[in-house]
Amino acid sequence: MNIYAFILSLDTIVGISKREDLSGLSQEDQTHRIQIKGKIAHLASLEEISWRQKSWMLFVKEEDNNTHFFHRVANSHRKTSHIRGIKEDGVLYEDEEEVRLKVVHFYQSLYTEFDT
């Protein structure tokens, strides 16, 4: 049913309601009104489905954009979370291998149990 049929259905409902106010409805008018209300309810559900699908498509599109943004931020954090140097006993170590060894040594000595 297109928009013109929908408008025609609404006009028919209005006409039936006016006749109901004046003289009551025949069985045929009551049946016709029920059918038209059913068509209108069906159209409303189709429109709701259409809007739900459109909003889902928009959400998926925006979600893709958000994912791209998240990965860019996470990658930039990874670049800034890098240890460039470490100072131990007043000596600055900047060589990557020396820094790695100092960090490993620190945590090994931290978690080593001593016999007392």
KELUMKE-105077 format. One record per atom (N, C-alpha, C): residue number from 0; residue in three letters; atom name; x, y, z. Coordinates in steps of 0.001 Angstrom, whole numbers, padded with zeros to 6 digits. Example, Ala and Ser with C-alpha at 12.3 -4.5 7.8 and 13.67 -1.06 7.14 Angstrom:
2
   n res atom      c1      c2      c3
   0 ala    N  013190 -005690  007800
   0 ala   CA  012300 -004500  007800
   0 ala    C  013200 -003300  007800
   1 ser    N  012850 -002250  007080
   1 ser   CA  013670 -001060  007140
   1 ser    C  012900  000030  007870
***
This chain:
116
   n res atom      c1      c2      c3
   0 met    N  000863 -001178  000000
   0 met   CA  000000  000000  000000
   0 met    C  000902  001230  000000
   1 asn    N  000623  002153 -000902
   1 asn   CA  001432  003370 -000963
   1 asn    C  000790  004487 -000141
   2 ile    N  001415  005645 -000172
   2 ile   CA  000955  006772  000653
   2 ile    C -000443  007238  000262
   3 tyr    N -000769  007151 -001046
   3 tyr   CA -002087  007597 -001495
   3 tyr    C -003179  006668 -000975
   4 ala    N -002910  005381 -000984
   4 ala   CA -003870  004427 -000446
   4 ala    C -004018  004629  001058
   5 phe    N -002922  004980  001717
   5 phe   CA -002966  005241  003150
   5 phe    C -003851  006449  003450
   6 ile    N -003685  007515  002679
   6 ile   CA -004500  008722  002876
   6 ile    C -005968  008416  002594
   7 leu    N -006218  007628  001544
   7 leu   CA -007588  007238  001230
   7 leu    C -008186  006421  002376
   8 ser    N -007385  005544  002960
   8 ser   CA -007862  004749  004091
   8 ser    C -008209  005638  005276
   9 leu    N -007366  006640  005533
   9 leu   CA -007654  007564  006637
   9 leu    C -008935  008342  006367
  10 asp    N -009121  008787  005118
  10 asp   CA -010359  009496  004773
  10 asp    C -011571  008598  004971
  11 thr    N -011433  007332  004603
  11 thr   CA -012535  006393  004768
  11 thr    C -012854  006208  006246
  12 ile    N -011853  006100  007073
  12 ile   CA -012057  005959  008528
  12 ile    C -012778  007184  009077
  13 val    N -012359  008363  008629
  13 val   CA -013010  009595  009098
  13 val    C -014476  009602  008686
  14 gly    N -014745  009198  007427
  14 gly   CA -016141  009150  006959
  14 gly    C -016971  008158  007754
  15 ile    N -016389  006993  008049
  15 ile   CA -017114  005983  008823
  15 ile    C -017367  006489  010241
  16 ser    N -016392  007177  010822
  16 ser   CA -016561  007713  012180
  16 ser    C -017665  008765  012217
  17 lys    N -017764  009589  011160
  17 lys   CA -018840  010604  011120
  17 lys    C -020204  009931  011028
  18 arg    N -020294  008879  010194
  18 arg   CA -021575  008162  010086
  18 arg    C -021930  007491  011403
  19 glu    N -020903  007003  012118
  19 glu   CA -021154  006357  013399
  19 glu    C -021735  007353  014393
  20 asp    N -021194  008599  014373
  20 asp   CA -021701  009629  015284
  20 asp    C -023148  009985  014968
  21 leu    N -023519  009958  013693
  21 leu   CA -024859  010370  013294
  21 leu    C -025908  009276  013505
  22 ser    N -025614  008081  013003
  22 ser   CA -026689  007082  013017
  22 ser    C -026255  005689  013429
  23 gly    N -025026  005505  013835
  23 gly   CA -024558  004151  014139
  23 gly    C -024044  003505  012857
  24 leu    N -023367  002387  013013
  24 leu   CA -022757  001740  011858
  24 leu    C -023458  000438  011524
  25 ser    N -023510  000175  010221
  25 ser   CA -024024 -001118  009787
  25 ser    C -022925 -002154  009986
  26 gln    N -023304 -003422  009879
  26 gln   CA -022328 -004501  010018
  26 gln    C -021236 -004370  008947
  27 glu    N -021618 -003968  007761
  27 glu   CA -020656 -003810  006654
  27 glu    C -019649 -002693  006959
  28 asp    N -020138 -001559  007486
  28 asp   CA -019231 -000453  007842
  28 asp    C -018286 -000841  008979
  29 gln    N -018781 -001593  009946
  29 gln   CA -017934 -002043  011049
  29 gln    C -016822 -002965  010539
  30 thr    N -017189 -003869  009637
  30 thr   CA -016196 -004776  009053
  30 thr    C -015176 -003994  008234
  31 his    N -015675 -003024  007464
  31 his   CA -014785 -002201  006625
  31 his    C -013812 -001396  007503
  32 arg    N -014324 -000852  008596
  32 arg   CA -013467 -000084  009508
  32 arg    C -012392 -000982  010131
  33 ile    N -012739 -002187  010516
  33 ile   CA -011765 -003121  011087
  33 ile    C -010685 -003456  010056
  34 gln    N -011083 -003675  008802
  34 gln   CA -010113 -003985  007749
  34 gln    C -009159 -002817  007514
  35 ile    N -009704 -001619  007473
  35 ile   CA -008865 -000437  007230
  35 ile    C -007914 -000211  008403
  36 lys    N -008388 -000381  009628
  36 lys   CA -007502 -000238  010790
  36 lys    C -006397 -001288  010751
  37 gly    N -006727 -002479  010277
  37 gly   CA -005713 -003519  010123
  37 gly    C -004653 -003123  009103
  38 lys    N -005101 -002539  007973
  38 lys   CA -004152 -002067  006954
  38 lys    C -003253 -000961  007504
  39 ile    N -003850 -000054  008262
  39 ile   CA -003067  001049  008843
  39 ile    C -002048  000496  009845
  40 ala    N -002459 -000462  010652
  40 ala   CA -001520 -001064  011614
  40 ala    C -000389 -001771  010872
  41 his    N -000736 -002447  009773
  41 his   CA  000290 -003124  008969
  41 his    C  001267 -002106  008387
  42 leu    N  000750 -000990  007865
  42 leu   CA  001618  000062  007321
  42 leu    C  002519  000648  008404
  43 ala    N  001963  000835  009585
  43 ala   CA  002772  001383  010681
  43 ala    C  003898  000425  011047
  44 ser    N  003610 -000873  011059
  44 ser   CA  004672 -001835  011390
  44 ser    C  005720 -001874  010281
  45 leu    N  005301 -001769  009011
  45 leu   CA  006270 -001728  007907
  45 leu    C  007166 -000492  008013
  46 glu    N  006569  000643  008375
  46 glu   CA  007363  001856  008522
  46 glu    C  008349  001716  009676
  47 glu    N  007895  001110  010769
  47 glu   CA  008794  000904  011911
  47 glu    C  009958 -000005  011529
  48 ile    N  009669 -001060  010782
  48 ile   CA  010731 -001966  010317
  48 ile    C  011706 -001214  009426
  49 ser    N  011179 -000377  008551
  49 ser   CA  012029  000404  007646
  49 ser    C  012955  001326  008429
  50 trp    N  012412  002017  009421
  50 trp   CA  013249  002914  010226
  50 trp    C  014279  002138  011042
  51 arg    N  013884  000975  011543
  51 arg   CA  014822  000151  012299
  51 arg    C  015981 -000297  011410
  52 gln    N  015671 -000695  010169
  52 gln   CA  016721 -001113  009232
  52 gln    C  017643  000056  008890
  53 lys    N  017054  001245  008682
  53 lys   CA  017874  002420  008378
  53 lys    C  018784  002772  009551
  54 ser    N  018247  002698  010763
  54 ser   CA  019073  003032  011922
  54 ser    C  020170  001992  012114
  55 trp    N  019880  000711  011817
  55 trp   CA  020901 -000331  011930
  55 trp    C  022017 -000086  010926
  56 met    N  021654  000299  009698
  56 met   CA  022669  000579  008678
  56 met    C  023535  001754  009114
  57 leu    N  022923  002782  009682
  57 leu   CA  023675  003933  010164
  57 leu    C  024592  003530  011315
  58 phe    N  024076  002696  012226
  58 phe   CA  024891  002232  013349
  58 phe    C  026102  001447  012851
  59 val    N  025898  000552  011898
  59 val   CA  027000 -000253  011370
  59 val    C  028038  000643  010714
  60 lys    N  027565  001626  009955
  60 lys   CA  028491  002549  009296
  60 lys    C  029292  003337  010328
  61 glu    N  028609  003878  011339
  61 glu   CA  029304  004652  012369
  61 glu    C  030199  003760  013212
  62 glu    N  029776  002528  013451
  62 glu   CA  030593  001596  014229
  62 glu    C  031906  001336  013510
  63 asp    N  031853  001204  012181
  63 asp   CA  033087  001028  011416
  63 asp    C  033996  002228  011597
  64 asn    N  033424  003426  011589
  64 asn   CA  034221  004633  011799
  64 asn    C  034816  004647  013205
  65 asn    N  034029  004227  014190
  65 asn   CA  034525  004200  015566
  65 asn    C  035654  003196  015718
  66 thr    N  035542  002052  015063
  66 thr   CA  036587  001036  015127
  66 thr    C  037883  001582  014552
  67 his    N  037777  002271  013425
  67 his   CA  038962  002872  012803
  67 his    C  039596  003880  013764
  68 phe    N  038762  004715  014386
  68 phe   CA  039256  005704  015345
  68 phe    C  039928  005009  016530
  69 phe    N  039285  003960  017071
  69 phe   CA  039838  003248  018218
  69 phe    C  041219  002680  017890
  70 his    N  041350  002065  016726
  70 his   CA  042642  001476  016367
  70 his    C  043716  002549  016193
  71 arg    N  043340  003685  015650
  71 arg   CA  044311  004777  015519
  71 arg    C  044777  005240  016897
  72 val    N  043851  005398  017832
  72 val   CA  044212  005830  019188
  72 val    C  045067  004772  019881
  73 ala    N  044669  003497  019760
  73 ala   CA  045420  002423  020408
  73 ala    C  046842  002339  019846
  74 asn    N  046984  002480  018546
  74 asn   CA  048314  002428  017941
  74 asn    C  049166  003612  018369
  75 ser    N  048558  004785  018517
  75 ser   CA  049336  005944  018960
  75 ser    C  049771  005762  020410
  76 his    N  048924  005130  021236
  76 his   CA  049302  004858  022629
  76 his    C  050451  003859  022679
  77 arg    N  050418  002878  021787
  77 arg   CA  051481  001890  021760
  77 arg    C  052817  002564  021440
  78 lys    N  052772  003540  020548
  78 lys   CA  054003  004243  020184
  78 lys    C  054525  005084  021350
  79 thr    N  053622  005681  022124
  79 thr   CA  054060  006535  023231
  79 thr    C  054342  005742  024494
  80 ser    N  053938  004466  024544
  80 ser   CA  054157  003648  025737
  80 ser    C  055505  002935  025690
  81 his    N  056346  003324  024829
  81 his   CA  057646  002685  024651
  81 his    C  058654  003281  025637
  82 ile    N  059446  002405  026290
  82 ile   CA  060482  002870  027215
  82 ile    C  061733  003186  026390
  83 arg    N  062099  004429  026354
  83 arg   CA  063253  004851  025543
  83 arg    C  064569  004762  026321
  84 gly    N  064471  004851  027619
  84 gly   CA  065676  004800  028443
  84 gly    C  065314  004505  029881
  85 ile    N  066319  004077  030642
  85 ile   CA  066093  003769  032046
  85 ile    C  067339  004180  032830
  86 lys    N  067101  004731  034006
  86 lys   CA  068217  005195  034826
  86 lys    C  068347  004271  036038
  87 glu    N  069560  003757  036218
  87 glu   CA  069813  002874  037349
  87 glu    C  071129  003301  037992
  88 asp    N  071074  003557  039285
  88 asp   CA  072256  003999  040042
  88 asp    C  072918  005217  039399
  89 gly    N  072109  006147  038892
  89 gly   CA  072626  007377  038308
  89 gly    C  073136  007239  036886
  90 val    N  073067  006044  036320
  90 val   CA  073544  005820  034949
  90 val    C  072321  005656  034046
  91 leu    N  072277  006409  032945
  91 leu   CA  071175  006347  031994
  91 leu    C  071504  005335  030898
  92 tyr    N  070635  004354  030733
  92 tyr   CA  070787  003336  029693
  92 tyr    C  069736  003611  028615
  93 glu    N  070189  003826  027374
  93 glu   CA  069264  004128  026284
  93 glu    C  069279  003070  025185
  94 asp    N  070260  002215  025175
  94 asp   CA  070315  001149  024188
  94 asp    C  069163  000173  024466
  95 glu    N  068458 -000242  023435
  95 glu   CA  067270 -001080  023600
  95 glu    C  067589 -002386  024325
  96 glu    N  068681 -003013  023992
  96 glu   CA  069064 -004269  024632
  96 glu    C  069422 -004055  026103
  97 glu    N  070144 -002968  026408
  97 glu   CA  070489 -002674  027799
  97 glu    C  069239 -002374  028627
  98 val    N  068312 -001616  028039
  98 val   CA  067059 -001296  028743
  98 val    C  066294 -002580  029030
  99 arg    N  066200 -003468  028037
  99 arg   CA  065493 -004730  028223
  99 arg    C  066131 -005558  029339
 100 leu    N  067440 -005653  029332
 100 leu   CA  068140 -006420  030361
 100 leu    C  067945 -005828  031746
 101 lys    N  067987 -004502  031865
 101 lys   CA  067793 -003847  033170
 101 lys    C  066377 -004086  033702
 102 val    N  065388 -004023  032811
 102 val   CA  064003 -004253  033242
 102 val    C  063834 -005701  033684
 103 val    N  064361 -006645  032912
 103 val   CA  064267 -008065  033286
 103 val    C  064972 -008300  034617
 104 his    N  066144 -007731  034781
 104 his   CA  066893 -007903  036024
 104 his    C  066129 -007320  037215
 105 phe    N  065513 -006167  037018
 105 phe   CA  064748 -005528  038090
 105 phe    C  063628 -006449  038567
 106 tyr    N  062830 -006983  037623
 106 tyr   CA  061699 -007818  038017
 106 tyr    C  062145 -009187  038533
 107 gln    N  063237 -009700  038019
 107 gln   CA  063748 -010959  038568
 107 gln    C  064185 -010769  040017
 108 ser    N  064873 -009688  040294
 108 ser   CA  065319 -009451  041669
 108 ser    C  064131 -009086  042575
 109 leu    N  063121 -008491  042016
 109 leu   CA  061931 -008135  042804
 109 leu    C  061177 -009366  043263
 110 tyr    N  061096 -010381  042401
 110 tyr   CA  060300 -011577  042716
 110 tyr    C  061146 -012767  043153
 111 thr    N  062427 -012568  043391
 111 thr   CA  063272 -013638  043889
 111 thr    C  063134 -013727  045394
 112 glu    N  062943 -014967  045880
 112 glu   CA  062818 -015164  047319
 112 glu    C  064204 -015370  047906
 113 phe    N  064453 -014740  049016
 113 phe   CA  065728 -014878  049708
 113 phe    C  065526 -015761  050938
 114 asp    N  066512 -016624  051190
 114 asp   CA  066469 -017448  052393
 114 asp    C  066979 -016614  053563
 115 thr    N  066242 -016589  054622
 115 thr   CA  066691 -015824  055797
 115 thr    C  066802 -016692  057003
***
